[in-house]
Amino acid sequence: MPGSLAAARGTDFKTRRTPLPVAQLSLLLLLRFTESASTFVIFPFLNELLSSVTGGDGSRVGYYAGVMESIRQLLSLVSVMYWSKLSDQIGRKPILLLGTLALAVATTSFGFSKTFWGLVVSRCIFTALNSNAGVIKSMVGEITDHSNSADAFALLHVPWAVGSSFGAFSGGLLARPHDHFPDIFSSQFWVKYPYILPCGLMASLAMFACCVVFLFLNETVPTGFMFKHVVLDSEEEPLLRSSDHSINKTSTPEPVPLKLLLKWKTLLPLLNYVSIAALHASYNCIQPLFLAMPVSLGGLALPPREVGIILGTYGITNSIFQTVMLGRLVRRFGVKSVFVTAIAAFIPIFTFSPMMNLFVSINGFSYVVWFMLGCQLSCALVMELGYGCVYMFITAAAPNKRSLGATNGLGQTLVSIGRIFAPVMASSLLSLSIEHRILWGYAAYIALMLLTVGGIVLASRLPRRLD
């Protein structure tokens, strides 16, 4: 029977889905796009930039990339929980505005930086004043219900994918404009600051998003000072309901103390979020380096433009794949099954890199390498389905709506811990294994595959149904 089949697959969504709140959701998607584009714009030229500011030793670039990312994530341990909890009190909108403004300042500063520590400080400006990722997820949980949450969270990942594509294309095509477009960018300014053009473009985008959100985004926290009363559809059943499952228009639940969030029901999806984010951060850290490094050092020796095109094409494909497939797969197989499959996809992802390098070393670059790279990126598409799934688990596990910001903030804090150690471990082990030829220079990929096995075990502990 259809009902029993749906229950067996862990899908507790309504048959008749509530229409998505398109206007408000679009504003949140704009913020996600802006943040993603600003994050990925540096990847095509990161290897080149770090080499230039650290003395030109290509074999040690991995160390610097890992240190920069880990310092940024360490700072987020201090900041993200504070801003997330504050959003439960003063509202989501002012926190989003502050974070977006900080993104514009940080991206501009990165483009002007001429030293390694200047790059680190620029990245830290954004981290210290931004908790947009958790706050956006909180708002999505507040404006959707059980019937449309899968589609909403799938869409939430789409602008991240599109932004990564736009950022990668911009970073690859607009870096060093004096070299590529000498007739237009003839000034010595572009020689002195070869990466300010793509960074400045991202900063302008962030300022535009800040203005649009200020004008049109509705506050969702009743106690927020920017809150305006709006009439909601009386038939909507929010994804996160109050404990008595009733709607009280005259009062709202209070945020629960932090210690009440430290229960297994809440911690389990958060730990799974840490698992996928840490593995993904490791992949994001070493993949651009792998594409750009010389073949003798374990890479594919691709120029920044080709790296940008590859990452950009992947972003476009990912945006379409997430939009079309996540909601359908969750309703067909259940949120847990999709998430476990997404975690398992890391194993072939980390397997293909050494395979490609070995092939290029022996046979040279050919269509076989492009085929293997396409297979690796296809597995990455499956892996990124896991984010929408884990967001649904986290939203459903929060004690109440007023604690949703703190719950997502705790998740972002724990994720920061994973992102502190995972990228620096992966990039440092990559450099160490290359220098000393540990396991033929591929020790980093083998270690990441072993960590993936632990992630699969943790994912198997999740409940089959969203409670």
Protein Blocks (a to p, Z undefined) as FASTA:
>chain_A
ZZlmmmmnopacdfbdcdddfklmmmmmmmmmmmmmmmmmmmmmmmmmmmmmnnopaklm
mmmmmmmmmmmmmmmmmmmmmmmmmmmmnojklmmmmmmmmmmmmmmmmmmpcbfklmmm
mmmmmmmmgcklmmmmmmmmmmpcfklmmmmmmmmmmmmmmmmmmmmmmmmmmgokllmm
mmlmmcfklmmmmmlmmmmmmmmmmmmmmmmmmmmmccfbfkbckbccddddfkbccfbd
cfkopacfkbccddddfklmmcfklmmmmmmmmmmmmmmmmmmmmmmmmmmmcfknopao
pafklmmmmmmmmmmmmmmmmmmmmmmmmmmnopklmmmmmmmmmmmmmmmmmmmmmmmm
mnopafklmmmmmmmmmmmmmmmmmmmmmmmmmmmmpmblklmmmmmmmmmmmmmmmmmm
mmmmmmmmmmmmmmnopghhpmmmmmmmmmmmmmmmmmmmpcfbdZZ
